[in-house]
Amino acid sequence: MSDALTPHANPDKPSGGHAITITGNHHRVRVIHGGVTMADTHAALTLAETGLPDVFYFPREDVNMARLERSTHTSHCPFKGDASYYHLRTEDGLIENAVWTYETPFEQAAPIQGYLAFYSSRVDRIDQTS
């Protein structure tokens, strides 16, 4: 099976050079905040999108779901679909909307369905190691 899961943007919309590529990431990827590991996986997906930094998406089974609290916040991406959010529970309180997920993404983003991504600016570290 190829690691390249989706090599294009939405074929129903003009792309204007916009592309999304989702690849399997077999490195260890961790999210650490306040000295607590919030996610730890060898099964992340890396989403590369034109004009944006790469984003790691974590399978739910590798995320400390007890640290997440569902938010009412949502957003829409014309290339991936509608995102739902979670607050991150820490010893210092909630970090609002620190985590997002696409529960019913558009077809070209289907591999990330149900996976979780963390804003790197809202946690201490997102590490990728061998």
NUBA-61891 format. One record per residue (C-alpha): residue in one letter; y, x, z. Coordinates in nm, 2 decimals. Layout:
aa: a | north: Y | east: X | up: Z
...
This chain:
aa: m | north: 0.00 | east: 0.00 | up: 0.00
aa: s | north: 0.34 | east: 0.13 | up: -0.09
aa: d | north: 0.60 | east: 0.19 | up: 0.18
aa: a | north: 0.87 | east: 0.04 | up: -0.05
aa: l | north: 0.85 | east: -0.33 | up: 0.04
aa: t | north: 1.16 | east: -0.47 | up: -0.14
aa: p | north: 1.36 | east: -0.27 | up: -0.39
aa: h | north: 1.64 | east: -0.52 | up: -0.49
aa: a | north: 1.90 | east: -0.77 | up: -0.38
aa: n | north: 1.89 | east: -1.14 | up: -0.43
aa: p | north: 1.81 | east: -1.20 | up: -0.80
aa: d | north: 1.97 | east: -1.54 | up: -0.79
aa: k | north: 2.32 | east: -1.40 | up: -0.71
aa: p | north: 2.52 | east: -1.13 | up: -0.90
aa: s | north: 2.44 | east: -0.81 | up: -0.72
aa: g | north: 2.75 | east: -0.61 | up: -0.82
aa: g | north: 2.54 | east: -0.30 | up: -0.76
aa: h | north: 2.43 | east: -0.42 | up: -0.41
aa: a | north: 2.08 | east: -0.33 | up: -0.32
aa: i | north: 1.84 | east: -0.37 | up: -0.02
aa: t | north: 1.54 | east: -0.16 | up: 0.02
aa: i | north: 1.29 | east: -0.21 | up: 0.31
aa: t | north: 1.04 | east: 0.06 | up: 0.38
aa: g | north: 0.77 | east: 0.10 | up: 0.65
aa: n | north: 0.87 | east: 0.37 | up: 0.90
aa: h | north: 0.58 | east: 0.54 | up: 1.06
aa: h | north: 0.79 | east: 0.76 | up: 1.29
aa: r | north: 0.83 | east: 0.68 | up: 1.66
aa: v | north: 1.15 | east: 0.48 | up: 1.69
aa: r | north: 1.29 | east: 0.39 | up: 2.04
aa: v | north: 1.59 | east: 0.20 | up: 2.18
aa: i | north: 1.71 | east: 0.33 | up: 2.52
aa: h | north: 1.99 | east: 0.19 | up: 2.73
aa: g | north: 2.07 | east: 0.27 | up: 3.09
aa: g | north: 1.76 | east: 0.49 | up: 3.10
aa: v | north: 1.54 | east: 0.19 | up: 3.02
aa: t | north: 1.33 | east: 0.18 | up: 2.70
aa: m | north: 1.41 | east: -0.15 | up: 2.53
aa: a | north: 1.19 | east: -0.10 | up: 2.23
aa: d | north: 0.93 | east: 0.17 | up: 2.13
aa: t | north: 0.73 | east: 0.15 | up: 1.81
aa: h | north: 0.55 | east: 0.34 | up: 1.54
aa: a | north: 0.57 | east: 0.03 | up: 1.31
aa: a | north: 0.94 | east: -0.01 | up: 1.25
aa: l | north: 1.09 | east: -0.11 | up: 0.92
aa: t | north: 1.39 | east: 0.07 | up: 0.78
aa: l | north: 1.64 | east: -0.14 | up: 0.59
aa: a | north: 1.87 | east: 0.05 | up: 0.36
aa: e | north: 2.16 | east: -0.16 | up: 0.22
aa: t | north: 2.43 | east: -0.05 | up: -0.01
aa: g | north: 2.74 | east: 0.06 | up: 0.18
aa: l | north: 2.59 | east: 0.03 | up: 0.52
aa: p | north: 2.40 | east: 0.26 | up: 0.76
aa: d | north: 2.02 | east: 0.23 | up: 0.76
aa: v | north: 1.89 | east: -0.02 | up: 1.02
aa: f | north: 1.56 | east: -0.01 | up: 1.21
aa: y | north: 1.38 | east: -0.34 | up: 1.26
aa: f | north: 1.13 | east: -0.35 | up: 1.54
aa: p | north: 0.82 | east: -0.58 | up: 1.56
aa: r | north: 0.86 | east: -0.81 | up: 1.85
aa: e | north: 0.54 | east: -0.69 | up: 2.02
aa: d | north: 0.71 | east: -0.35 | up: 2.06
aa: v | north: 1.03 | east: -0.48 | up: 2.21
aa: n | north: 1.07 | east: -0.55 | up: 2.58
aa: m | north: 1.13 | east: -0.93 | up: 2.53
aa: a | north: 1.19 | east: -0.98 | up: 2.90
aa: r | north: 1.52 | east: -0.80 | up: 2.85
aa: l | north: 1.64 | east: -1.04 | up: 2.58
aa: e | north: 1.82 | east: -1.37 | up: 2.62
aa: r | north: 1.87 | east: -1.60 | up: 2.33
aa: s | north: 2.23 | east: -1.64 | up: 2.22
aa: t | north: 2.39 | east: -1.93 | up: 2.04
aa: h | north: 2.56 | east: -1.69 | up: 1.80
aa: t | north: 2.46 | east: -1.69 | up: 1.44
aa: s | north: 2.58 | east: -1.52 | up: 1.12
aa: h | north: 2.51 | east: -1.54 | up: 0.75
aa: c | north: 2.44 | east: -1.25 | up: 0.51
aa: p | north: 2.45 | east: -1.34 | up: 0.14
aa: f | north: 2.16 | east: -1.10 | up: 0.08
aa: k | north: 1.94 | east: -1.15 | up: 0.38
aa: g | north: 2.01 | east: -1.50 | up: 0.51
aa: d | north: 2.09 | east: -1.65 | up: 0.85
aa: a | north: 2.07 | east: -1.43 | up: 1.16
aa: s | north: 2.01 | east: -1.54 | up: 1.51
aa: y | north: 2.11 | east: -1.32 | up: 1.81
aa: y | north: 2.00 | east: -1.21 | up: 2.16
aa: h | north: 2.19 | east: -1.08 | up: 2.45
aa: l | north: 2.04 | east: -0.76 | up: 2.61
aa: r | north: 1.98 | east: -0.78 | up: 2.99
aa: t | north: 2.06 | east: -0.46 | up: 3.16
aa: e | north: 2.11 | east: -0.35 | up: 3.52
aa: d | north: 2.48 | east: -0.37 | up: 3.46
aa: g | north: 2.47 | east: -0.73 | up: 3.32
aa: l | north: 2.44 | east: -0.88 | up: 2.97
aa: i | north: 2.54 | east: -0.70 | up: 2.65
aa: e | north: 2.63 | east: -0.99 | up: 2.43
aa: n | north: 2.47 | east: -1.03 | up: 2.09
aa: a | north: 2.33 | east: -0.68 | up: 2.10
aa: v | north: 2.01 | east: -0.78 | up: 1.90
aa: w | north: 1.96 | east: -0.98 | up: 1.59
aa: t | north: 1.68 | east: -1.13 | up: 1.39
aa: y | north: 1.62 | east: -1.31 | up: 1.06
aa: e | north: 1.37 | east: -1.58 | up: 1.14
aa: t | north: 1.38 | east: -1.73 | up: 0.78
aa: p | north: 1.52 | east: -1.46 | up: 0.56
aa: f | north: 1.57 | east: -1.48 | up: 0.19
aa: e | north: 1.27 | east: -1.38 | up: -0.02
aa: q | north: 1.40 | east: -1.03 | up: -0.09
aa: a | north: 1.43 | east: -0.96 | up: 0.29
aa: a | north: 1.10 | east: -1.14 | up: 0.38
aa: p | north: 0.94 | east: -0.82 | up: 0.53
aa: i | north: 1.19 | east: -0.83 | up: 0.82
aa: q | north: 1.11 | east: -1.19 | up: 0.91
aa: g | north: 1.08 | east: -1.21 | up: 1.29
aa: y | north: 1.16 | east: -0.84 | up: 1.34
aa: l | north: 1.44 | east: -0.74 | up: 1.58
aa: a | north: 1.73 | east: -0.50 | up: 1.52
aa: f | north: 1.97 | east: -0.35 | up: 1.78
aa: y | north: 2.34 | east: -0.27 | up: 1.72
aa: s | north: 2.35 | east: 0.11 | up: 1.77
aa: s | north: 2.71 | east: 0.07 | up: 1.91
aa: r | north: 2.59 | east: -0.15 | up: 2.19
aa: v | north: 2.30 | east: 0.06 | up: 2.33
aa: d | north: 2.30 | east: 0.42 | up: 2.45
aa: r | north: 2.05 | east: 0.55 | up: 2.19
aa: i | north: 1.83 | east: 0.46 | up: 1.90
aa: d | north: 1.60 | east: 0.76 | up: 1.84
aa: q | north: 1.37 | east: 0.84 | up: 1.56
aa: t | north: 1.12 | east: 1.12 | up: 1.62
aa: s | north: 0.80 | east: 1.24 | up: 1.46
